[in-house]
Amino acid sequence: MKILGDGNLLILTVMEFKIRLLLVILILTSSLWSLSKEDRIIRASLYPYTVKGITYYPHKVSVGESKEIKASWYGEYFHGRKTANGEIYDMYGYTAAHKTYPLGTILLVSNPKNGKSLKVRINDRGPFWNDRELDLSMGAAEYLETKREGVAKVKIQILSVPLIANSFVPIKGKAPLHPHYNIGYTASSYSSIGKKTKEVSIEIGTFLKKKEAQRYLKKLKKYLPKAYVFDNSYNYKVKFSLLANESIVTKRLKKLKKKGLITGYGLCWTYD
């Protein structure tokens, strides 16, 4: 009877362990899926990511932080495409892209030239070229009156940050979700078109090494013989000029996309 009692005690102990393990799994699973889809995407977007050889490290930010930065804007080419948080980009809305701020962060963006201010929500990643820190939606740039400049100095202040962003520390390894980043060789043109404007400048990519830019240029010269590598002191770009005619430029860029030389293009033009 004693042996039987000890045997029964062992069986109960094993069963108790299995039950406890099952409860732990259920608790962990329920806590994972209790997060909203938005929170899961925000959490996933806090992992480091690499675009064109540069690794970006999203980080925590504090409410009240403020600084002056350079901001550009993006519009028609990206209109209707997915942003990093899965939303469809609306160029007429009041949103923005930032390389490292947590998605869902609310910023107050001010134009020091006219005193105008506007709240925007970070729902995308970028811009991935030059020294611009923020990419405003076209609607936000129009409201702040920075659209015509293309790139303008603005002041930003952090108004709010999603709770999930400040309570989660990314672990090593790949993110469980993969936010969409608009990457690749994108052709862009920021120009003010007037009656006397004959040509516009187009730039492609951000290359860390000159050899990489030269390899790309060699492929591009088949279609644009006058293209050249531009040294921007800390990176390289491929540049060329086209007639200041939207239909002509669009036709040429569509051909480059069809040939696989660019993944997209954006004509950020204003007209005098």
SERO-4910 file (N, C-alpha, C, O; in steps of 0.05 Angstrom, whole numbers):
BEGIN
 pado doro    nc1    nc2    nc3   cac1   cac2   cac3    cc1    cc2    cc3    oc1    oc2    oc3
  Met    A     17    -24      0      0      0      0     17     25      0     10     45    -12
  Lys    A     40     24     14     57     47     15     69     53    -12     71     76    -20
  Ile    A     78     31    -26     89     35    -52     69     47    -71     74     64    -87
  Leu    A     44     36    -69     23     46    -86     18     75    -80     13     91    -98
  Gly    A     18     82    -54     14    110    -46     36    128    -58     30    149    -69
  Asp    A     61    119    -57     83    134    -68     80    137    -98     86    158   -110
  Gly    A     71    115   -111     67    115   -140     46    135   -147     49    150   -166
  Asn    A     24    135   -132      2    154   -138     12    183   -134      4    201   -149
  Leu    A     29    187   -114     40    214   -109     56    223   -133     55    247   -140
  Leu    A     72    205   -145     89    212   -168     72    219   -192     78    238   -206
  Ile    A     51    204   -196     33    209   -219     20    236   -216     17    251   -235
  Leu    A     11    243   -192     -2    268   -187     18    291   -191     10    312   -202
  Thr    A     43    287   -183     63    308   -187     68    313   -217     69    337   -225
  Val    A     70    293   -233     74    296   -262     50    310   -274     53    328   -291
  Met    A     25    301   -266      1    313   -277     -1    343   -269     -9    360   -285
  Glu    A      7    349   -244      7    376   -235     26    393   -251     20    416   -258
  Phe    A     50    382   -257     69    397   -273     58    403   -301     61    425   -311
  Lys    A     46    383   -313     35    387   -340     13    408   -340     11    424   -359
  Ile    A     -4    407   -319    -26    427   -318    -15    455   -315    -24    474   -328
  Arg    A      5    458   -297     18    484   -293     31    494   -319     29    518   -325
  Leu    A     45    476   -333     58    484   -358     37    493   -378     42    512   -393
  Leu    A     15    478   -380     -7    486   -398    -18    513   -391    -24    529   -409
  Leu    A    -21    519   -365    -31    545   -357    -12    567   -364    -21    588   -373
  Val    A     14    562   -361     34    583   -369     32    589   -398     33    612   -407
  Ile    A     30    567   -414     28    570   -444      3    586   -451      4    604   -468
  Leu    A    -19    580   -438    -44    594   -443    -42    623   -436    -52    641   -451
  Ile    A    -29    629   -413    -26    657   -404     -9    673   -424    -16    695   -432
  Leu    A     14    660   -432     32    674   -451     18    678   -478     21    700   -490
  Thr    A      4    658   -487    -10    660   -513    -32    681   -512    -34    697   -531
  Ser    A    -47    681   -490    -69    701   -488    -59    729   -486    -71    748   -496
  Ser    A    -35    732   -472    -24    759   -470    -14    769   -496    -15    793   -502
  Leu    A     -3    750   -513      7    758   -539    -16    767   -557    -14    788   -570
  Trp    A    -37    751   -558    -59    757   -576    -78    778   -564    -97    787   -578
  Ser    A    -75    785   -539    -91    806   -527    -83    833   -538    -98    853   -536
  Leu    A    -58    835   -549    -49    860   -561    -64    865   -587    -71    847   -602
  Ser    A    -70    890   -591    -84    897   -616    -65    893   -639    -40    892   -635
  Lys    A    -76    892   -664    -58    889   -687    -40    914   -689    -17    911   -697
  Glu    A    -50    937   -683    -34    961   -684    -10    960   -665     12    967   -672
  Asp    A    -15    950   -640      7    948   -621     27    927   -630     51    931   -625
  Arg    A     18    905   -642     37    885   -651     55    896   -673     79    890   -675
  Ile    A     44    913   -691     59    925   -712     79    945   -701    102    946   -710
  Ile    A     70    961   -682     87    981   -669    111    967   -656    134    976   -658
  Arg    A    105    946   -641    126    931   -627    146    919   -647    170    920   -643
  Ala    A    136    908   -669    153    896   -689    171    917   -703    193    911   -711
  Ser    A    160    941   -705    175    963   -719    198    974   -702    212    991   -711
  Leu    A    201    965   -677    222    974   -660    248    958   -663    268    965   -651
  Tyr    A    247    938   -680    271    922   -685    288    937   -705    278    952   -722
  Pro    A    315    935   -704    332    947   -724    325    937   -752    317    914   -755
  Tyr    A    329    953   -772    324    945   -799    345    958   -817    356    979   -810
  Thr    A    350    946   -840    371    956   -858    359    964   -885    344    948   -897
  Val    A    366    987   -894    357    997   -921    382   1007   -936    396   1025   -926
  Lys    A    387    995   -959    410   1003   -975    436   1004   -960    452   1023   -963
  Gly    A    441    983   -944    467    981   -930    469    997   -904    489    995   -890
  Ile    A    448   1012   -898    448   1028   -873    429   1015   -853    406   1010   -860
  Thr    A    438   1009   -829    420    998   -809    410   1020   -791    425   1036   -780
  Tyr    A    384   1021   -787    371   1041   -770    361   1027   -745    351   1004   -745
  Tyr    A    363   1042   -722    356   1031   -696    334   1047   -684    339   1068   -671
  Pro    A    309   1039   -687    286   1053   -675    291   1054   -645    302   1035   -633
  His    A    282   1076   -632    289   1079   -604    266   1093   -589    248   1105   -601
  Lys    A    267   1092   -563    247   1105   -546    251   1135   -547    274   1145   -549
  Val    A    230   1150   -545    231   1179   -544    213   1188   -521    196   1174   -512
  Ser    A    218   1212   -512    203   1223   -490    185   1246   -498    192   1263   -515
  Val    A    162   1246   -486    143   1268   -491    155   1295   -482    167   1296   -461
  Gly    A    153   1315   -499    164   1341   -493    190   1347   -508    198   1370   -510
  Glu    A    204   1326   -518    228   1330   -533    223   1348   -557    202   1346   -570
  Ser    A    241   1366   -563    237   1383   -586    264   1389   -599    285   1389   -585
  Lys    A    264   1394   -625    288   1402   -639    281   1413   -667    259   1410   -676
  Glu    A    301   1425   -680    297   1435   -707    310   1416   -726    333   1408   -723
  Ile    A    295   1409   -747    305   1390   -767    298   1399   -795    285   1419   -799
  Lys    A    308   1383   -815    300   1388   -842    278   1368   -849    280   1344   -844
  Ala    A    257   1378   -862    234   1360   -869    228   1363   -899    228   1385   -910
  Ser    A    224   1341   -912    215   1340   -940    186   1331   -940    173   1330   -919
  Trp    A    175   1325   -963    148   1314   -965    146   1294   -987    162   1294  -1006
  Tyr    A    127   1276   -985    123   1256  -1007     93   1254  -1013     76   1258   -996
  Gly    A     88   1248  -1038     60   1250  -1047     51   1229  -1067     47   1206  -1060
  Glu    A     48   1237  -1092     32   1222  -1111     41   1193  -1116     24   1175  -1117
  Tyr    A     67   1189  -1118     76   1161  -1124     68   1142  -1102     61   1119  -1107
  Phe    A     69   1151  -1077     64   1133  -1054     34   1133  -1047     26   1116  -1031
  His    A     18   1151  -1058    -10   1152  -1052    -24   1125  -1059    -22   1115  -1081
  Gly    A    -38   1114  -1038    -52   1089  -1042    -35   1064  -1036    -45   1042  -1037
  Arg    A     -9   1068  -1031      8   1046  -1024      8   1042   -993      0   1060   -978
  Lys    A     17   1019   -985     18   1013   -956     41   1029   -942     63   1031   -953
  Thr    A     35   1038   -918     56   1051   -902     68   1029   -884     59   1006   -884
  Ala    A     88   1037   -868    101   1017   -851     83   1004   -830     87    982   -822
  Asn    A     62   1019   -822     43   1007   -802     20    993   -815      1    985   -802
  Gly    A     21    990   -842      0    975   -856    -23    991   -866    -40    981   -880
  Glu    A    -24   1017   -858    -45   1034   -868    -40   1041   -897    -18   1038   -907
  Ile    A    -61   1050   -911    -58   1060   -938    -51   1089   -937    -65   1105   -924
  Tyr    A    -29   1097   -950    -20   1124   -949    -39   1143   -964    -46   1139   -987
  Asp    A    -47   1164   -949    -65   1185   -960    -48   1210   -961    -43   1223   -941
  Met    A    -41   1219   -985    -23   1242   -987    -37   1268   -979    -24   1288   -974
  Tyr    A    -64   1267   -977    -79   1291   -968    -82   1292   -938    -92   1312   -927
  Gly    A    -74   1271   -924    -77   1270   -895    -55   1284   -880    -38   1297   -893
  Tyr    A    -55   1282   -854    -34   1295   -837    -18   1273   -823    -22   1268   -799
  Thr    A      0   1262   -838     18   1241   -827     46   1247   -834     52   1267   -848
  Ala    A     65   1230   -826     93   1234   -832    108   1208   -830     99   1188   -817
  Ala    A    132   1207   -842    150   1184   -841    175   1193   -826    186   1215   -830
  His    A    185   1175   -809    210   1180   -794    225   1153   -793    213   1132   -791
  Lys    A    252   1155   -793    268   1131   -794    269   1115   -768    270   1091   -768
  Thr    A    268   1129   -745    272   1115   -720    251   1120   -698    251   1105   -678
  Tyr    A    234   1140   -701    214   1144   -680    194   1121   -681    188   1111   -702
  Pro    A    183   1113   -657    163   1092   -657    139   1100   -674    130   1122   -674
  Leu    A    129   1081   -689    105   1085   -704     82   1092   -685     80   1081   -663
  Gly    A     65   1111   -693     43   1120   -675     50   1144   -658     33   1155   -645
  Thr    A     76   1153   -659     84   1177   -645     70   1202   -657     68   1204   -682
  Ile    A     60   1219   -640     47   1244   -649     67   1267   -646     78   1272   -625
  Leu    A     71   1282   -668     89   1305   -667     74   1331   -672     54   1331   -687
  Leu    A     84   1352   -660     74   1379   -667     96   1390   -685    119   1395   -676
  Val    A     89   1395   -710    109   1406   -729    103   1435   -734     80   1442   -740
  Ser    A    123   1452   -731    119   1481   -735    138   1492   -756    161   1484   -758
  Asn    A    127   1511   -772    143   1525   -792    151   1552   -780    134   1569   -777
  Pro    A    176   1555   -773    185   1580   -760    182   1604   -778    182   1627   -768
  Lys    A    180   1601   -804    178   1623   -822    151   1637   -821    148   1662   -824
  Asn    A    129   1621   -816    103   1633   -815     87   1628   -789     65   1638   -786
  Gly    A     99   1612   -771     87   1607   -745     65   1586   -746     52   1581   -725
  Lys    A     61   1573   -769     40   1553   -771     49   1527   -757     73   1519   -759
  Ser    A     30   1514   -744     36   1488   -731     15   1468   -737     -8   1474   -743
  Leu    A     23   1442   -737      4   1421   -744     13   1395   -730     36   1389   -728
  Lys    A     -7   1380   -720     -2   1354   -708     -1   1333   -730    -19   1332   -747
  Val    A     19   1316   -730     21   1294   -749     27   1268   -734     39   1269   -713
  Arg    A     19   1246   -746     24   1220   -734     44   1204   -751     41   1203   -776
  Ile    A     64   1193   -738     84   1177   -752     72   1149   -759     66   1133   -741
  Asn    A     68   1145   -785     57   1119   -793     73   1105   -815     65   1085   -826
  Asp    A     97   1117   -820    114   1106   -842    143   1110   -835    150   1124   -817
  Arg    A    160   1096   -850    189   1098   -847    202   1114   -870    192   1112   -893
  Gly    A    222   1129   -865    236   1145   -885    241   1173   -873    235   1177   -850
  Pro    A    251   1191   -888    261   1188   -916    289   1176   -916    305   1180   -898
  Phe    A    295   1160   -937    320   1145   -938    340   1158   -956    356   1144   -969
  Trp    A    340   1184   -958    361   1198   -974    367   1225   -962    351   1237   -948
  Asn    A    391   1235   -968    400   1261   -959    399   1264   -929    398   1244   -914
  Asp    A    399   1289   -919    399   1293   -890    372   1301   -879    370   1314   -858
  Arg    A    351   1293   -893    324   1299   -884    316   1279   -862    320   1255   -865
  Glu    A    304   1289   -841    297   1272   -819    268   1264   -819    260   1244   -808
  Leu    A    251   1281   -832    223   1276   -831    211   1279   -860    219   1297   -874
  Asp    A    193   1261   -867    179   1263   -892    150   1269   -886    135   1251   -876
  Leu    A    141   1293   -891    113   1300   -886     95   1291   -909    104   1289   -932
  Ser    A     70   1284   -903     51   1279   -924     47   1305   -939     52   1327   -929
  Met    A     38   1303   -964     34   1327   -980     15   1346   -967     19   1371   -968
  Gly    A     -7   1335   -956    -27   1352   -943    -15   1368   -920    -21   1392   -916
  Ala    A      3   1355   -904     16   1369   -882     35   1391   -892     36   1413   -881
  Ala    A     49   1385   -913     68   1405   -925     53   1428   -936     62   1451   -934
  Glu    A     30   1423   -948     14   1445   -959      3   1463   -936      4   1487   -939
  Tyr    A     -6   1450   -915    -16   1466   -892      6   1483   -880      2   1507   -874
  Leu    A     29   1472   -877     52   1486   -864     65   1505   -884     82   1522   -876
  Glu    A     58   1503   -909     70   1520   -930     99   1514   -934    115   1533   -939
  Thr    A    107   1489   -933    134   1480   -938    136   1465   -965    158   1458   -973
  Lys    A    114   1460   -977    113   1444  -1001    130   1456  -1024    145   1442  -1037
  Arg    A    127   1482  -1028    141   1495  -1050    171   1494  -1047    186   1492  -1066
  Glu    A    181   1495  -1022    209   1494  -1017    220   1466  -1022    243   1462  -1030
  Gly    A    203   1446  -1019    212   1418  -1022    224   1407   -997    215   1388   -985
  Val    A    246   1420   -988    259   1414   -962    260   1439   -946    271   1459   -955
  Ala    A    250   1438   -922    249   1463   -905    257   1456   -876    253   1434   -867
  Lys    A    267   1476   -862    272   1473   -834    246   1476   -818    231   1495   -822
  Val    A    241   1457   -800    217   1458   -784    225   1451   -755    247   1440   -750
  Lys    A    208   1458   -736    213   1450   -709    193   1428   -702    169   1431   -708
  Ile    A    202   1407   -689    184   1386   -681    184   1383   -650    205   1386   -637
  Gln    A    162   1376   -640    159   1370   -611    143   1345   -608    122   1342   -620
  Ile    A    152   1326   -591    138   1301   -587    115   1305   -567    119   1314   -544
  Leu    A     91   1300   -577     67   1304   -560     58   1278   -546     49   1279   -523
  Ser    A     60   1256   -559     52   1230   -547     66   1207   -561     74   1208   -584
  Val    A     70   1185   -545     83   1161   -555     66   1137   -547     57   1136   -524
  Pro    A     61   1118   -564     45   1094   -556     57   1080   -532     82   1077   -530
  Leu    A     41   1071   -514     50   1058   -490     67   1033   -496     87   1028   -483
  Ile    A     59   1018   -517     73    994   -524    102   1000   -532    120    983   -528
  Ala    A    107   1024   -543    134   1031   -552    153   1036   -528    177   1030   -531
  Asn    A    143   1045   -506    160   1051   -483    162   1028   -463    176   1029   -443
  Ser    A    146   1006   -469    146    984   -450    158    959   -462    159    937   -450
  Phe    A    168    961   -487    179    938   -501    208    943   -508    216    963   -519
  Val    A    225    923   -502    253    924   -509    258    902   -529    256    878   -522
  Pro    A    265    908   -554    270    888   -575    292    868   -566    312    876   -555
  Ile    A    287    843   -572    308    822   -567    322    816   -593    313    824   -614
  Lys    A    345    802   -590    360    796   -614    344    777   -632    328    761   -623
  Gly    A    349    779   -658    335    762   -677    316    779   -694    315    803   -691
  Lys    A    303    765   -711    285    779   -730    258    786   -717    249    772   -699
  Ala    A    247    807   -727    221    816   -716    199    795   -724    201    784   -746
  Pro    A    179    791   -707    158    771   -714    140    781   -737    128    765   -750
  Leu    A    139    807   -741    125    819   -763    144    836   -779    165    844   -768
  His    A    139    840   -804    157    855   -820    143    879   -833    130    877   -853
  Pro    A    146    902   -820    133    927   -831    144    932   -859    166    925   -865
  His    A    127    944   -875    134    950   -903    150    976   -904    141    997   -895
  Tyr    A    174    975   -916    189    999   -920    192   1004   -950    197    986   -965
  Asn    A    188   1029   -957    191   1036   -986    221   1039   -992    232   1061   -989
  Ile    A    232   1018  -1002    261   1018  -1007    266   1012  -1037    248   1010  -1053
  Gly    A    292   1010  -1044    299   1005  -1071    310   1030  -1084    315   1050  -1070
  Tyr    A    315   1029  -1109    325   1052  -1124    301   1069  -1133    288   1063  -1152
  Thr    A    296   1090  -1118    274   1107  -1124    284   1133  -1137    303   1145  -1127
  Ala    A    272   1141  -1159    278   1166  -1172    261   1188  -1161    236   1184  -1159
  Ser    A    273   1210  -1154    257   1232  -1143    266   1259  -1154    289   1262  -1161
  Ser    A    247   1277  -1155    254   1304  -1165    238   1324  -1149    214   1323  -1148
  Tyr    A    253   1343  -1136    241   1365  -1122    247   1390  -1138    269   1400  -1137
  Ser    A    227   1401  -1151    232   1424  -1168    208   1444  -1167    185   1436  -1163
  Ser    A    215   1469  -1172    195   1490  -1175    194   1496  -1205    214   1506  -1216
  Ile    A    172   1492  -1218    169   1495  -1246    158   1522  -1253    135   1528  -1246
  Gly    A    173   1538  -1267    164   1564  -1276    163   1565  -1307    169   1545  -1320
  Lys    A    156   1587  -1318    154   1590  -1347    181   1587  -1360    182   1578  -1383
  Lys    A    202   1595  -1346    229   1593  -1358    244   1568  -1351    267   1564  -1359
  Thr    A    231   1550  -1336    244   1525  -1328    246   1506  -1352    225   1497  -1362
  Lys    A    269   1499  -1361    273   1482  -1384    278   1453  -1376    269   1434  -1389
  Glu    A    294   1449  -1355    301   1422  -1346    298   1419  -1316    298   1438  -1301
  Val    A    294   1394  -1308    292   1388  -1280    313   1366  -1273    320   1350  -1290
  Ser    A    322   1367  -1249    342   1347  -1240    328   1323  -1227    309   1327  -1211
  Ile    A    337   1300  -1234    326   1275  -1222    349   1261  -1207    371   1260  -1217
  Glu    A    344   1251  -1184    364   1237  -1169    355   1209  -1162    331   1204  -1157
  Ile    A    373   1190  -1162    366   1162  -1156    384   1151  -1134    409   1154  -1135
  Gly    A    372   1139  -1114    386   1123  -1094    403   1139  -1074    407   1163  -1077
  Thr    A    413   1124  -1055    433   1134  -1036    453   1111  -1033    447   1090  -1022
  Phe    A    477   1116  -1044    498   1095  -1044    520   1102  -1025    530   1125  -1024
  Leu    A    527   1083  -1008    548   1088   -988    575   1087  -1001    594   1102   -992
  Lys    A    579   1071  -1022    605   1068  -1035    603   1078  -1063    584   1073  -1078
  Lys    A    624   1092  -1072    625   1103  -1099    624   1081  -1120    612   1084  -1141
  Lys    A    637   1059  -1114    638   1036  -1133    610   1026  -1138    603   1019  -1160
  Glu    A    593   1025  -1117    566   1015  -1120    550   1034  -1138    535   1025  -1155
  Ala    A    554   1060  -1134    540   1080  -1150    550   1078  -1179    534   1081  -1198
  Gln    A    575   1073  -1183    587   1071  -1210    576   1046  -1225    572   1047  -1249
  Arg    A    573   1024  -1210    562   1000  -1222    534   1005  -1232    526    996  -1253
  Tyr    A    518   1019  -1215    491   1025  -1222    490   1044  -1246    475   1041  -1265
  Leu    A    508   1064  -1246    509   1084  -1267    515   1070  -1294    504   1078  -1315
  Lys    A    532   1050  -1294    539   1036  -1319    514   1024  -1331    512   1024  -1356
  Lys    A    496   1013  -1315    471   1001  -1325    452   1023  -1336    439   1020  -1356
  Leu    A    452   1046  -1321    433   1067  -1327    441   1082  -1353    424   1092  -1368
  Lys    A    467   1084  -1358    477   1099  -1381    466   1089  -1408    467   1103  -1428
  Lys    A    457   1064  -1409    446   1053  -1433    421   1068  -1441    414   1070  -1465
  Tyr    A    407   1079  -1421    382   1093  -1426    385   1123  -1422    370   1139  -1433
  Leu    A    405   1131  -1405    409   1159  -1400    439   1165  -1401    453   1165  -1380
  Pro    A    450   1170  -1425    479   1172  -1428    492   1195  -1412    515   1194  -1406
  Lys    A    476   1216  -1406    487   1239  -1392    485   1237  -1361    492   1256  -1347
  Ala    A    476   1215  -1351    474   1211  -1322    502   1210  -1310    521   1203  -1323
  Tyr    A    504   1218  -1285    530   1219  -1271    528   1214  -1241    506   1216  -1230
  Val    A    550   1208  -1229    551   1203  -1200    556   1229  -1185    574   1244  -1192
  Phe    A    539   1235  -1166    542   1260  -1150    552   1253  -1122    540   1237  -1108
  Asp    A    573   1265  -1114    586   1261  -1088    574   1281  -1068    577   1305  -1071
  Asn    A    559   1270  -1049    546   1287  -1029    561   1288  -1003    549   1291   -981
  Ser    A    587   1285  -1004    606   1285   -981    604   1261   -963    625   1252   -953
  Tyr    A    581   1251   -958    579   1227   -940    564   1204   -954    564   1182   -943
  Asn    A    554   1208   -978    542   1186   -994    542   1195  -1023    551   1217  -1030
  Tyr    A    532   1177  -1040    533   1183  -1069    505   1179  -1081    489   1163  -1071
  Lys    A    499   1194  -1102    474   1192  -1116    480   1192  -1146    501   1201  -1155
  Val    A    461   1181  -1160    463   1183  -1189    443   1204  -1198    419   1203  -1191
  Lys    A    452   1223  -1214    435   1245  -1223    434   1248  -1253    453   1239  -1267
  Phe    A    413   1259  -1263    410   1266  -1291    388   1287  -1294    373   1292  -1275
  Ser    A    387   1300  -1317    366   1320  -1322    348   1312  -1345    357   1299  -1364
  Leu    A    323   1321  -1343    304   1316  -1365    288   1342  -1370    288   1360  -1353
  Leu    A    275   1343  -1392    258   1366  -1399    237   1369  -1378    226   1350  -1368
  Ala    A    231   1394  -1371    211   1400  -1350    182   1396  -1360    166   1415  -1361
  Asn    A    177   1372  -1369    151   1365  -1379    142   1339  -1365    155   1318  -1368
  Glu    A    120   1341  -1350    112   1318  -1333    107   1293  -1349    115   1271  -1341
  Ser    A     94   1295  -1372     88   1271  -1388    114   1258  -1399    116   1233  -1399
  Ile    A    133   1274  -1407    158   1264  -1417    174   1250  -1395    184   1228  -1398
  Val    A    176   1264  -1372    190   1253  -1349    178   1227  -1340    192   1207  -1335
  Thr    A    151   1227  -1337    137   1203  -1328    142   1180  -1347    146   1157  -1338
  Lys    A    141   1185  -1373    145   1164  -1393    173   1152  -1390    177   1127  -1390
  Arg    A    194   1169  -1386    221   1159  -1384    225   1143  -1358    238   1122  -1358
  Leu    A    213   1153  -1336    216   1139  -1310    201   1112  -1310    210   1093  -1298
  Lys    A    178   1111  -1324    163   1086  -1326    179   1065  -1341    179   1041  -1335
  Lys    A    194   1075  -1361    211   1056  -1376    233   1045  -1359    239   1021  -1360
  Leu    A    245   1062  -1342    266   1053  -1324    256   1033  -1304    269   1014  -1297
  Lys    A    231   1038  -1295    218   1019  -1276    213    992  -1290    217    971  -1278
  Lys    A    204    993  -1314    198    969  -1329    223    953  -1334    223    928  -1334
  Lys    A    246    967  -1337    271    953  -1341    284    943  -1315    304    930  -1315
  Gly    A    271    950  -1293    281    941  -1267    303    958  -1255    316    950  -1236
  Leu    A    307    982  -1267    329    999  -1257    320   1016  -1233    337   1025  -1218
  Ile    A    294   1021  -1230    283   1035  -1207    259   1020  -1197    246   1006  -1212
  Thr    A    253   1023  -1171    229   1010  -1161    205   1029  -1160    182   1020  -1156
  Gly    A    211   1054  -1163    189   1074  -1163    200   1102  -1168    224   1106  -1171
  Tyr    A    182   1121  -1169    190   1149  -1174    170   1168  -1161    147   1160  -1157
  Gly    A    179   1192  -1156    162   1212  -1145    170   1239  -1155    193   1248  -1152
  Leu    A    151   1253  -1168    155   1280  -1178    143   1300  -1158    119   1304  -1159
  Cys    A    159   1311  -1141    149   1330  -1121    153   1358  -1132    171   1373  -1124
  Trp    A    136   1366  -1151    139   1391  -1165    118   1411  -1156     95   1404  -1149
  Thr    A    126   1436  -1156    107   1458  -1151    109   1476  -1176    130   1478  -1189
  Tyr    A     88   1490  -1181     86   1506  -1205     83   1536  -1198     65   1543  -1183
  Asp    A     99   1553  -1210     97   1582  -1205     75   1593  -1222     70   1617  -1221
***
